[in-house]
């Protein structure tokens, strides 16, 4: 299956390399500030997007994000959540357990999480801006899902590709994933060759000259 193959190839890269590939292609995607909220493993998958907003009245609502989790029916999903409020949680351990049961690969929040020990205890990866203890109840609601959202300044659409590791989080538009992965693999080969050149005694100033990076564009190996 083509998506599974692309996910496996993307998983073999890291966020630095994917960010570089997007740079070479003139595409946005790398974010700042969305880091692992515990010492969790890398996550790679396809976005299931959720848009949150402040609650403006006292009417009861369905708990945010739960309808999206209920509808997931494949094992390649990453929940990508926008609209978090500073210092207010939009994730917790009950959601983490429900998501793990649905085989969701992890969650990326442009916002905050509570109960992070609960997510860690079941090995569920959570990336976001920080940790808080303040509940979302009566403060935050879900207003949309499976739509294009803005996450840390980057537009992310349903089914876009996600890679997140210890350096942060990067999103790849699904229309460009093959180009990004192809270029990422070439960057890895070039970077590995540059490391070997430095180890063998070649001048680091020569090895890291801009022309060496630009050669990525013409590499066919």
TORPA-4810 file (N, C-alpha, C, O; in nm, 3 decimals):
<nodes>
NODE_1_0.085_-0.119_0.000_0.000_0.000_0.000_0.089_0.125_0.000_0.183_0.134_0.079_X
NODE_2_0.059_0.220_-0.088_0.150_0.333_-0.108_0.165_0.419_0.017_0.275_0.463_0.048_X
NODE_3_0.054_0.444_0.091_0.064_0.528_0.210_0.150_0.462_0.317_0.227_0.529_0.385_X
NODE_4_0.136_0.330_0.332_0.216_0.258_0.431_0.364_0.265_0.396_0.448_0.286_0.484_X
NODE_5_0.397_0.249_0.268_0.536_0.258_0.224_0.593_0.398_0.251_0.705_0.411_0.299_X
NODE_6_0.515_0.501_0.220_0.561_0.638_0.244_0.578_0.665_0.393_0.672_0.733_0.433_X
NODE_7_0.488_0.612_0.476_0.501_0.630_0.620_0.626_0.563_0.673_0.694_0.617_0.760_X
NODE_8_0.657_0.445_0.622_0.778_0.375_0.664_0.903_0.452_0.623_0.999_0.460_0.700_X
NODE_9_0.903_0.507_0.504_1.018_0.586_0.459_1.030_0.716_0.539_1.140_0.757_0.575_X
NODE_10_0.916_0.780_0.567_0.919_0.901_0.648_0.970_0.870_0.788_1.046_0.948_0.845_X
NODE_11_0.929_0.757_0.843_0.972_0.718_0.978_1.122_0.694_0.987_1.180_0.705_1.095_X
NODE_12_1.185_0.662_0.874_1.330_0.639_0.874_1.408_0.770_0.879_1.530_0.769_0.900_X
NODE_13_1.340_0.884_0.859_1.403_1.015_0.863_1.383_1.075_1.002_1.321_1.014_1.089_X
NODE_14_1.435_1.196_1.023_1.406_1.269_1.146_1.353_1.408_1.110_1.352_1.446_0.993_X
NODE_15_1.308_1.482_1.211_1.246_1.610_1.182_1.343_1.710_1.122_1.303_1.793_1.041_X
NODE_16_1.472_1.703_1.161_1.571_1.793_1.102_1.579_1.774_0.951_1.579_1.871_0.875_X
NODE_17_1.586_1.648_0.910_1.598_1.617_0.768_1.472_1.657_0.692_1.481_1.713_0.582_X
NODE_18_1.355_1.630_0.749_1.230_1.666_0.681_1.216_1.817_0.672_1.170_1.870_0.570_X
NODE_19_1.257_1.888_0.778_1.256_2.035_0.773_1.347_2.086_0.662_1.310_2.178_0.589_X
NODE_20_1.466_2.026_0.649_1.559_2.067_0.543_1.499_2.042_0.404_1.510_2.125_0.315_X
NODE_21_1.434_1.927_0.388_1.372_1.895_0.259_1.265_1.997_0.224_1.256_2.042_0.110_X
NODE_22_1.183_2.033_0.323_1.081_2.135_0.299_1.145_2.269_0.262_1.095_2.340_0.175_X
NODE_23_1.256_2.304_0.329_1.328_2.426_0.297_1.373_2.428_0.151_1.353_2.527_0.080_X
NODE_24_1.433_2.317_0.108_1.482_2.309_-0.030_1.368_2.326_-0.130_1.387_2.381_-0.239_X
NODE_25_1.249_2.277_-0.093_1.134_2.285_-0.183_1.054_2.415_-0.165_0.957_2.438_-0.236_X
NODE_26_1.096_2.498_-0.070_1.026_2.624_-0.046_0.888_2.607_0.015_0.798_2.687_-0.011_X
NODE_27_0.872_2.502_0.098_0.743_2.472_0.159_0.747_2.495_0.309_0.849_2.471_0.373_X
NODE_28_0.636_2.542_0.369_0.628_2.550_0.515_0.601_2.412_0.573_0.571_2.317_0.499_X
NODE_29_0.611_2.400_0.703_0.580_2.271_0.767_0.645_2.253_0.902_0.586_2.194_0.992_X
NODE_30_0.768_2.305_0.919_0.836_2.293_1.047_0.776_2.391_1.147_0.747_2.505_1.113_X
NODE_31_0.758_2.346_1.270_0.701_2.429_1.375_0.804_2.456_1.483_0.908_2.390_1.491_X
NODE_32_0.775_2.555_1.567_0.858_2.586_1.683_0.770_2.577_1.807_0.661_2.634_1.810_X
NODE_33_0.817_2.506_1.908_0.747_2.504_2.035_0.662_2.382_2.062_0.611_2.368_2.174_X
NODE_34_0.644_2.293_1.965_0.565_2.172_1.987_0.660_2.056_2.013_0.710_1.993_1.920_X
NODE_35_0.685_2.031_2.140_0.786_1.936_2.184_0.722_1.818_2.255_0.606_1.825_2.295_X
NODE_36_0.797_1.707_2.273_0.743_1.595_2.351_0.714_1.638_2.494_0.796_1.707_2.556_X
NODE_37_0.599_1.599_2.546_0.561_1.637_2.682_0.599_1.531_2.786_0.582_1.553_2.905_X
NODE_38_0.649_1.420_2.741_0.725_1.327_2.825_0.831_1.266_2.734_0.834_1.298_2.615_X
NODE_39_0.915_1.181_2.785_1.024_1.126_2.704_0.971_1.019_2.609_1.005_0.902_2.618_X
NODE_40_0.885_1.065_2.517_0.811_0.970_2.434_0.883_0.941_2.303_0.969_1.018_2.261_X
NODE_41_0.846_0.830_2.239_0.908_0.795_2.111_0.858_0.885_1.998_0.757_0.955_2.011_X
NODE_42_0.930_0.880_1.888_0.889_0.949_1.765_0.751_0.902_1.723_0.715_0.785_1.742_X
NODE_43_0.673_0.994_1.665_0.548_0.953_1.603_0.548_0.996_1.457_0.592_1.106_1.422_X
NODE_44_0.497_0.909_1.373_0.484_0.936_1.230_0.348_0.883_1.187_0.314_0.767_1.214_X
NODE_45_0.270_0.966_1.121_0.138_0.922_1.078_0.069_1.028_0.994_0.132_1.121_0.943_X
NODE_46_-0.063_1.012_0.980_-0.142_1.105_0.900_-0.239_1.178_0.992_-0.296_1.120_1.085_X
NODE_47_-0.256_1.305_0.964_-0.329_1.393_1.055_-0.480_1.368_1.055_-0.543_1.359_0.950_X
NODE_48_-0.535_1.357_1.175_-0.678_1.373_1.199_-0.691_1.505_1.273_-0.653_1.515_1.390_X
NODE_49_-0.745_1.607_1.207_-0.738_1.743_1.260_-0.861_1.777_1.346_-0.972_1.730_1.322_X
NODE_50_-0.835_1.859_1.449_-0.940_1.904_1.541_-0.920_2.053_1.567_-0.809_2.097_1.595_X
NODE_51_-1.028_2.130_1.558_-1.022_2.273_1.589_-1.099_2.300_1.718_-1.217_2.266_1.730_X
NODE_52_-1.031_2.362_1.813_-1.091_2.401_1.940_-1.111_2.552_1.945_-1.058_2.625_1.862_X
NODE_53_-1.189_2.597_2.045_-1.212_2.739_2.066_-1.258_2.759_2.210_-1.303_2.664_2.275_X
NODE_54_-1.248_2.882_2.261_-1.298_2.910_2.396_-1.449_2.887_2.404_-1.522_2.916_2.308_X
NODE_55_-1.495_2.836_2.517_-1.639_2.818_2.540_-1.700_2.953_2.576_-1.646_3.026_2.658_X
NODE_56_-1.813_2.985_2.515_-1.870_3.118_2.533_-2.002_3.119_2.610_-2.056_3.225_2.640_X
NODE_57_-2.055_3.000_2.642_-2.180_2.995_2.720_-2.175_2.878_2.816_-2.075_2.806_2.823_X
NODE_58_-2.283_2.859_2.889_-2.284_2.754_2.993_-2.353_2.626_2.949_-2.367_2.533_3.028_X
NODE_59_-2.396_2.620_2.824_-2.466_2.501_2.776_-2.373_2.380_2.775_-2.257_2.393_2.736_X
NODE_60_-2.422_2.263_2.816_-2.337_2.143_2.815_-2.302_2.102_2.672_-2.383_2.119_2.580_X
NODE_61_-2.185_2.048_2.654_-2.140_2.003_2.522_-2.072_1.867_2.535_-2.031_1.827_2.644_X
NODE_62_-2.060_1.797_2.423_-1.980_1.674_2.421_-1.836_1.710_2.454_-1.787_1.816_2.416_X
NODE_63_-1.768_1.620_2.525_-1.629_1.648_2.559_-1.546_1.662_2.432_-1.559_1.582_2.339_X
NODE_64_-1.462_1.763_2.429_-1.381_1.789_2.310_-1.298_1.668_2.271_-1.248_1.594_2.357_X
NODE_65_-1.283_1.648_2.142_-1.197_1.547_2.078_-1.258_1.407_2.081_-1.225_1.324_1.996_X
NODE_66_-1.346_1.377_2.176_-1.400_1.241_2.183_-1.473_1.197_2.056_-1.460_1.081_2.018_X
NODE_67_-1.549_1.285_1.987_-1.615_1.238_1.863_-1.514_1.197_1.756_-1.539_1.105_1.679_X
NODE_68_-1.400_1.266_1.751_-1.298_1.232_1.650_-1.236_1.097_1.682_-1.219_1.014_1.593_X
NODE_69_-1.203_1.074_1.808_-1.146_0.945_1.849_-1.242_0.831_1.816_-1.200_0.726_1.766_X
NODE_70_-1.369_0.851_1.844_-1.469_0.746_1.819_-1.474_0.705_1.672_-1.500_0.589_1.642_X
NODE_71_-1.448_0.798_1.581_-1.464_0.771_1.439_-1.338_0.715_1.373_-1.343_0.675_1.257_X
NODE_72_-1.227_0.711_1.442_-1.103_0.661_1.381_-1.114_0.511_1.355_-1.153_0.435_1.443_X
NODE_73_-1.078_0.471_1.233_-1.092_0.331_1.195_-0.968_0.276_1.124_-0.977_0.174_1.055_X
NODE_74_-0.853_0.343_1.140_-0.728_0.291_1.083_-0.616_0.313_1.184_-0.632_0.386_1.281_X
NODE_75_-0.503_0.248_1.160_-0.394_0.253_1.258_-0.281_0.348_1.218_-0.169_0.334_1.266_X
NODE_76_-0.311_0.445_1.130_-0.206_0.535_1.083_-0.229_0.680_1.127_-0.165_0.771_1.075_X
NODE_77_-0.319_0.702_1.224_-0.361_0.838_1.255_-0.280_0.902_1.368_-0.239_0.836_1.463_X
NODE_78_-0.260_1.033_1.353_-0.208_1.118_1.460_-0.310_1.229_1.481_-0.348_1.297_1.386_X
NODE_79_-0.355_1.248_1.604_-0.448_1.357_1.634_-0.371_1.488_1.636_-0.271_1.501_1.707_X
NODE_80_-0.417_1.585_1.559_-0.352_1.716_1.551_-0.456_1.820_1.592_-0.558_1.837_1.526_X
NODE_81_-0.427_1.890_1.702_-0.528_1.972_1.768_-0.483_2.117_1.771_-0.373_2.148_1.817_X
NODE_82_-0.568_2.206_1.720_-0.540_2.350_1.718_-0.640_2.423_1.805_-0.747_2.371_1.836_X
NODE_83_-0.604_2.546_1.844_-0.697_2.631_1.917_-0.689_2.619_2.067_-0.779_2.665_2.138_X
NODE_84_-0.581_2.559_2.117_-0.564_2.550_2.262_-0.546_2.689_2.324_-0.498_2.781_2.259_X
NODE_85_-0.584_2.701_2.451_-0.574_2.826_2.525_-0.457_2.817_2.622_-0.436_2.713_2.685_X
NODE_86_-0.381_2.924_2.634_-0.265_2.927_2.722_-0.302_2.880_2.862_-0.391_2.936_2.926_X
NODE_87_-0.233_2.776_2.908_-0.249_2.730_3.045_-0.369_2.642_3.071_-0.390_2.598_3.184_X
NODE_88_-0.451_2.615_2.967_-0.572_2.533_2.983_-0.550_2.400_2.911_-0.505_2.398_2.797_X
NODE_89_-0.583_2.292_2.977_-0.563_2.160_2.918_-0.662_2.133_2.805_-0.778_2.173_2.812_X
NODE_90_-0.614_2.066_2.702_-0.706_2.010_2.602_-0.670_1.864_2.573_-0.703_1.810_2.468_X
NODE_91_-0.603_1.801_2.670_-0.570_1.659_2.658_-0.552_1.602_2.797_-0.508_1.672_2.888_X
NODE_92_-0.585_1.472_2.814_-0.567_1.406_2.942_-0.559_1.256_2.927_-0.562_1.203_2.816_X
NODE_93_-0.548_1.187_3.042_-0.519_1.043_3.035_-0.639_0.960_2.989_-0.619_0.852_2.932_X
NODE_94_-0.761_1.005_3.011_-0.875_0.928_2.961_-0.878_0.930_2.808_-0.900_0.827_2.744_X
NODE_95_-0.855_1.048_2.751_-0.844_1.057_2.605_-0.728_0.973_2.553_-0.738_0.909_2.449_X
NODE_96_-0.617_0.974_2.626_-0.500_0.895_2.584_-0.534_0.747_2.581_-0.497_0.677_2.486_X
NODE_97_-0.603_0.699_2.683_-0.640_0.557_2.686_-0.738_0.522_2.574_-0.725_0.418_2.510_X
NODE_98_-0.835_0.610_2.550_-0.930_0.585_2.441_-0.858_0.583_2.306_-0.888_0.500_2.221_X
NODE_99_-0.764_0.675_2.289_-0.690_0.683_2.162_-0.599_0.562_2.143_-0.590_0.508_2.033_X
NODE_100_-0.533_0.521_2.249_-0.446_0.402_2.240_-0.528_0.280_2.202_-0.484_0.196_2.123_X
NODE_101_-0.647_0.269_2.258_-0.734_0.155_2.224_-0.773_0.156_2.076_-0.793_0.051_2.016_X
NODE_102_-0.782_0.276_2.017_-0.813_0.291_1.875_-0.689_0.283_1.786_-0.697_0.300_1.665_X
NODE_103_-0.573_0.258_1.848_-0.444_0.245_1.778_-0.400_0.377_1.715_-0.328_0.377_1.615_X
NODE_104_-0.442_0.489_1.773_-0.389_0.619_1.731_-0.241_0.622_1.769_-0.203_0.573_1.875_X
NODE_105_-0.158_0.682_1.682_-0.014_0.678_1.702_0.038_0.784_1.800_0.148_0.771_1.853_X
NODE_106_-0.041_0.887_1.823_0.001_0.991_1.915_-0.081_1.117_1.891_-0.166_1.122_1.803_X
NODE_107_-0.053_1.219_1.972_-0.127_1.344_1.965_-0.031_1.462_1.962_0.068_1.464_2.036_X
NODE_108_-0.060_1.559_1.875_0.014_1.686_1.871_-0.085_1.797_1.901_-0.186_1.811_1.832_X
NODE_109_-0.057_1.876_2.005_-0.148_1.981_2.050_-0.080_2.116_2.036_0.030_2.136_2.087_X
NODE_110_-0.146_2.210_1.968_-0.103_2.349_1.975_-0.170_2.405_2.101_-0.261_2.487_2.094_X
NODE_111_-0.121_2.358_2.214_-0.183_2.388_2.342_-0.119_2.304_2.451_-0.002_2.266_2.441_X
NODE_112_-0.197_2.276_2.557_-0.143_2.216_2.679_-0.214_2.085_2.713_-0.327_2.062_2.672_X
NODE_113_-0.144_2.001_2.789_-0.198_1.874_2.835_-0.194_1.867_2.987_-0.106_1.926_3.050_X
NODE_114_-0.290_1.796_3.046_-0.284_1.760_3.187_-0.265_1.609_3.197_-0.260_1.541_3.094_X
NODE_115_-0.254_1.557_3.318_-0.244_1.410_3.340_-0.135_1.347_3.255_-0.152_1.234_3.207_X
NODE_116_-0.025_1.417_3.235_0.076_1.364_3.142_0.135_1.232_3.191_0.178_1.150_3.110_X
NODE_117_0.137_1.211_3.324_0.185_1.083_3.376_0.097_0.968_3.328_0.145_0.857_3.305_X
NODE_118_-0.034_0.997_3.313_-0.124_0.893_3.263_-0.094_0.855_3.120_-0.098_0.737_3.086_X
NODE_119_-0.063_0.954_3.036_-0.025_0.923_2.898_0.106_0.845_2.895_0.121_0.748_2.820_X
NODE_120_0.202_0.888_2.979_0.331_0.819_2.983_0.317_0.675_3.032_0.386_0.586_2.983_X
NODE_121_0.228_0.654_3.127_0.215_0.520_3.187_0.169_0.415_3.086_0.196_0.296_3.103_X
NODE_122_0.101_0.459_2.980_0.057_0.364_2.877_0.140_0.378_2.749_0.109_0.316_2.648_X
NODE_123_0.245_0.461_2.755_0.334_0.476_2.640_0.273_0.553_2.526_0.310_0.532_2.410_X
NODE_124_0.178_0.643_2.557_0.109_0.718_2.450_0.180_0.851_2.428_0.186_0.933_2.520_X
NODE_125_0.235_0.875_2.307_0.311_0.997_2.280_0.222_1.121_2.274_0.118_1.121_2.209_X
NODE_126_0.265_1.228_2.341_0.195_1.356_2.337_0.298_1.467_2.315_0.395_1.479_2.389_X
NODE_127_0.274_1.548_2.212_0.358_1.663_2.182_0.273_1.788_2.197_0.156_1.788_2.160_X
NODE_128_0.330_1.894_2.250_0.253_2.017_2.266_0.337_2.130_2.320_0.460_2.124_2.318_X
NODE_129_0.270_2.234_2.369_0.339_2.353_2.419_0.377_2.343_2.565_0.472_2.408_2.609_X
NODE_130_0.306_2.261_2.640_0.339_2.251_2.781_0.238_2.170_2.858_0.145_2.112_2.801_X
NODE_131_0.258_2.166_2.990_0.177_2.086_3.080_0.108_2.179_3.180_0.165_2.278_3.226_X
NODE_132_-0.015_2.145_3.213_-0.094_2.223_3.308_-0.180_2.126_3.388_-0.188_2.008_3.354_X
NODE_133_-0.244_2.175_3.493_-0.341_2.093_3.566_-0.484_2.144_3.549_-0.578_2.083_3.600_X
NODE_134_-0.502_2.254_3.476_-0.633_2.321_3.467_-0.718_2.255_3.358_-0.676_2.244_3.243_X
NODE_135_-0.836_2.212_3.395_-0.925_2.136_3.307_-0.982_2.222_3.195_-0.999_2.343_3.209_X
NODE_136_-1.010_2.157_3.082_-1.077_2.222_2.970_-1.227_2.237_2.992_-1.292_2.316_2.923_X
NODE_137_-1.282_2.163_3.086_-1.427_2.160_3.104_-1.482_2.300_3.135_-1.435_2.368_3.226_X
NODE_138_-1.583_2.341_3.057_-1.645_2.475_3.067_-1.551_2.589_3.026_-1.581_2.706_3.050_X
NODE_139_-1.439_2.554_2.965_-1.346_2.656_2.917_-1.317_2.645_2.768_-1.298_2.746_2.701_X
NODE_140_-1.312_2.522_2.715_-1.274_2.498_2.576_-1.374_2.401_2.513_-1.418_2.307_2.578_X
NODE_141_-1.410_2.426_2.387_-1.498_2.334_2.314_-1.436_2.299_2.179_-1.348_2.369_2.129_X
NODE_142_-1.483_2.191_2.123_-1.447_2.154_1.985_-1.548_2.218_1.891_-1.668_2.204_1.911_X
NODE_143_-1.497_2.287_1.788_-1.589_2.351_1.692_-1.584_2.289_1.553_-1.673_2.313_1.472_X
NODE_144_-1.480_2.209_1.525_-1.473_2.147_1.392_-1.371_2.035_1.393_-1.293_2.021_1.488_X
NODE_145_-1.372_1.955_1.288_-1.277_1.845_1.273_-1.265_1.808_1.126_-1.353_1.840_1.046_X
NODE_146_-1.155_1.740_1.092_-1.130_1.697_0.953_-1.129_1.815_0.857_-1.174_1.804_0.744_X
NODE_147_-1.076_1.929_0.905_-1.066_2.050_0.824_-0.922_2.102_0.831_-0.842_2.053_0.910_X
NODE_148_-0.892_2.202_0.749_-0.760_2.265_0.757_-0.756_2.355_0.880_-0.844_2.439_0.900_X
NODE_149_-0.652_2.336_0.961_-0.634_2.412_1.084_-0.495_2.477_1.081_-0.410_2.438_1.001_X
NODE_150_-0.474_2.574_1.168_-0.344_2.638_1.177_-0.278_2.594_1.307_-0.330_2.619_1.415_X
NODE_151_-0.163_2.527_1.296_-0.093_2.470_1.410_0.045_2.534_1.419_0.129_2.512_1.332_X
NODE_152_0.067_2.613_1.523_0.195_2.684_1.541_0.233_2.760_1.413_0.349_2.763_1.374_X
NODE_153_0.132_2.821_1.350_0.155_2.902_1.230_0.156_2.826_1.100_0.173_2.886_0.994_X
NODE_154_0.139_2.694_1.104_0.144_2.610_0.984_0.005_2.557_0.953_-0.064_2.506_1.042_X
NODE_155_-0.038_2.569_0.827_-0.166_2.510_0.786_-0.151_2.359_0.777_-0.060_2.307_0.712_X
NODE_156_-0.242_2.287_0.845_-0.241_2.140_0.844_-0.380_2.093_0.804_-0.479_2.132_0.865_X
NODE_157_-0.385_2.008_0.703_-0.513_1.955_0.654_-0.528_1.809_0.693_-0.430_1.739_0.719_X
NODE_158_-0.653_1.764_0.697_-0.680_1.623_0.718_-0.600_1.539_0.619_-0.597_1.569_0.500_X
NODE_159_-0.534_1.434_0.671_-0.455_1.339_0.592_-0.315_1.389_0.556_-0.239_1.316_0.493_X
NODE_160_-0.278_1.511_0.595_-0.137_1.551_0.581_-0.051_1.459_0.666_-0.100_1.388_0.754_X
NODE_161_0.079_1.460_0.639_0.172_1.373_0.710_0.236_1.446_0.827_0.262_1.566_0.821_X
NODE_162_0.260_1.370_0.934_0.313_1.425_1.059_0.436_1.346_1.100_0.435_1.223_1.095_X
NODE_163_0.542_1.416_1.139_0.656_1.353_1.203_0.696_1.438_1.322_0.712_1.559_1.311_X
NODE_164_0.711_1.373_1.437_0.746_1.445_1.560_0.847_1.363_1.638_0.830_1.243_1.657_X
NODE_165_0.954_1.429_1.683_1.056_1.361_1.762_1.112_1.459_1.865_1.051_1.563_1.890_X
NODE_166_1.227_1.428_1.923_1.280_1.511_2.031_1.312_1.653_1.989_1.320_1.742_2.074_X
NODE_167_1.330_1.678_1.860_1.359_1.814_1.812_1.232_1.894_1.784_1.240_2.016_1.768_X
NODE_168_1.116_1.830_1.777_0.993_1.903_1.752_0.900_1.832_1.656_0.904_1.710_1.643_X
NODE_169_0.817_1.911_1.589_0.709_1.857_1.505_0.711_1.922_1.367_0.726_2.043_1.355_X
NODE_170_0.695_1.840_1.264_0.692_1.888_1.125_0.571_1.826_1.056_0.539_1.709_1.075_X
NODE_171_0.505_1.909_0.974_0.391_1.863_0.895_0.426_1.871_0.747_0.491_1.966_0.703_X
NODE_172_0.384_1.770_0.671_0.411_1.765_0.527_0.278_1.756_0.453_0.202_1.662_0.476_X
NODE_173_0.248_1.852_0.364_0.124_1.842_0.286_0.122_1.712_0.206_0.222_1.673_0.147_X
NODE_174_0.006_1.645_0.206_0.001_1.514_0.140_0.036_1.522_-0.009_0.086_1.424_-0.065_X
NODE_175_0.012_1.635_-0.073_0.042_1.648_-0.215_0.193_1.645_-0.242_0.235_1.619_-0.355_X
NODE_176_0.273_1.671_-0.140_0.419_1.680_-0.160_0.496_1.570_-0.089_0.619_1.572_-0.089_X
NODE_177_0.428_1.473_-0.029_0.499_1.377_0.055_0.605_1.298_-0.023_0.714_1.275_0.029_X
NODE_178_0.575_1.256_-0.144_0.673_1.178_-0.219_0.797_1.260_-0.249_0.909_1.211_-0.235_X
NODE_179_0.780_1.386_-0.291_0.894_1.473_-0.317_0.976_1.496_-0.191_1.099_1.494_-0.195_X
NODE_180_0.907_1.517_-0.079_0.977_1.545_0.047_1.056_1.422_0.093_1.170_1.435_0.136_X
NODE_181_0.996_1.305_0.084_1.065_1.183_0.127_1.183_1.153_0.035_1.291_1.120_0.083_X
NODE_182_1.163_1.165_-0.096_1.273_1.143_-0.191_1.391_1.235_-0.159_1.505_1.191_-0.150_X
NODE_183_1.361_1.363_-0.141_1.466_1.460_-0.113_1.528_1.436_0.023_1.649_1.450_0.040_X
NODE_184_1.446_1.398_0.122_1.498_1.368_0.255_1.599_1.254_0.251_1.702_1.260_0.318_X
NODE_185_1.570_1.152_0.175_1.662_1.039_0.165_1.793_1.081_0.099_1.900_1.034_0.138_X
NODE_186_1.786_1.169_0.000_1.908_1.221_-0.062_1.986_1.307_0.036_2.109_1.302_0.039_X
NODE_187_1.916_1.386_0.117_1.984_1.469_0.218_2.057_1.381_0.318_2.170_1.412_0.356_X
NODE_188_1.995_1.272_0.362_2.060_1.181_0.457_2.188_1.124_0.397_2.291_1.118_0.464_X
NODE_189_2.181_1.081_0.271_2.301_1.027_0.209_2.411_1.132_0.201_2.528_1.102_0.228_X
NODE_190_2.374_1.255_0.164_2.473_1.362_0.155_2.530_1.396_0.293_2.650_1.414_0.307_X
NODE_191_2.443_1.405_0.394_2.489_1.438_0.529_2.583_1.329_0.582_2.685_1.359_0.643_X
NODE_192_2.548_1.203_0.558_2.634_1.092_0.602_2.771_1.102_0.536_2.874_1.079_0.601_X
NODE_193_2.773_1.135_0.408_2.901_1.149_0.337_2.982_1.266_0.392_3.104_1.257_0.401_X
NODE_194_2.914_1.374_0.430_2.983_1.489_0.487_3.044_1.456_0.623_3.156_1.498_0.653_X
NODE_195_2.971_1.382_0.704_3.024_1.340_0.835_3.148_1.253_0.815_3.249_1.272_0.883_X
NODE_196_3.140_1.159_0.722_3.255_1.072_0.696_3.374_1.153_0.645_3.488_1.124_0.680_X
NODE_197_3.348_1.255_0.563_3.457_1.339_0.511_3.527_1.413_0.625_3.649_1.420_0.628_X
NODE_198_3.450_1.467_0.719_3.510_1.537_0.833_3.589_1.439_0.919_3.699_1.472_0.964_X
NODE_199_3.535_1.321_0.943_3.605_1.222_1.024_3.736_1.176_0.961_3.831_1.139_1.030_X
NODE_200_3.738_1.181_0.828_3.859_1.138_0.759_3.965_1.247_0.751_4.076_1.224_0.701_X
NODE_201_3.932_1.368_0.800_4.030_1.475_0.806_4.010_1.589_0.708_4.090_1.682_0.705_X
NODE_202_3.905_1.583_0.627_3.879_1.691_0.534_3.835_1.817_0.609_3.769_1.808_0.713_X
NODE_203_3.870_1.933_0.559_3.836_2.060_0.623_3.685_2.075_0.640_3.609_2.061_0.544_X
NODE_204_3.643_2.104_0.765_3.501_2.120_0.791_3.446_2.243_0.719_3.330_2.246_0.679_X
NODE_205_3.531_2.346_0.702_3.486_2.466_0.630_3.454_2.433_0.485_3.359_2.487_0.428_X
NODE_206_3.532_2.344_0.427_3.506_2.302_0.289_3.385_2.210_0.282_3.301_2.224_0.193_X
NODE_207_3.376_2.117_0.376_3.268_2.019_0.375_3.132_2.087_0.394_3.033_2.046_0.334_X
NODE_208_3.128_2.192_0.478_3.001_2.257_0.510_2.974_2.383_0.428_2.883_2.460_0.460_X
NODE_209_3.052_2.404_0.323_3.028_2.519_0.235_2.890_2.504_0.171_2.845_2.394_0.142_X
NODE_210_2.823_2.618_0.150_2.688_2.616_0.093_2.678_2.535_-0.035_2.575_2.472_-0.061_X
NODE_211_2.783_2.535_-0.114_2.777_2.462_-0.242_2.759_2.312_-0.219_2.702_2.243_-0.304_X
NODE_212_2.808_2.262_-0.106_2.794_2.119_-0.078_2.648_2.083_-0.052_2.602_1.975_-0.089_X
NODE_213_2.575_2.174_0.012_2.433_2.150_0.037_2.351_2.167_-0.090_2.259_2.090_-0.116_X
NODE_214_2.386_2.268_-0.169_2.310_2.292_-0.293_2.324_2.175_-0.389_2.238_2.154_-0.475_X
NODE_215_2.433_2.097_-0.375_2.453_1.982_-0.464_2.340_1.879_-0.447_2.323_1.792_-0.533_X
NODE_216_2.263_1.888_-0.339_2.149_1.799_-0.320_2.057_1.803_-0.442_2.000_1.702_-0.482_X
NODE_217_2.043_1.923_-0.500_1.950_1.941_-0.611_1.988_1.859_-0.734_1.901_1.825_-0.815_X
NODE_218_2.115_1.827_-0.748_2.158_1.759_-0.869_2.204_1.616_-0.841_2.253_1.548_-0.931_X
NODE_219_2.187_1.571_-0.716_2.230_1.437_-0.683_2.131_1.336_-0.741_2.009_1.353_-0.729_X
NODE_220_2.183_1.232_-0.803_2.097_1.129_-0.861_2.120_0.993_-0.796_2.049_0.897_-0.826_X
NODE_221_2.218_0.986_-0.709_2.250_0.855_-0.649_2.145_0.815_-0.548_2.155_0.708_-0.488_X
</nodes>
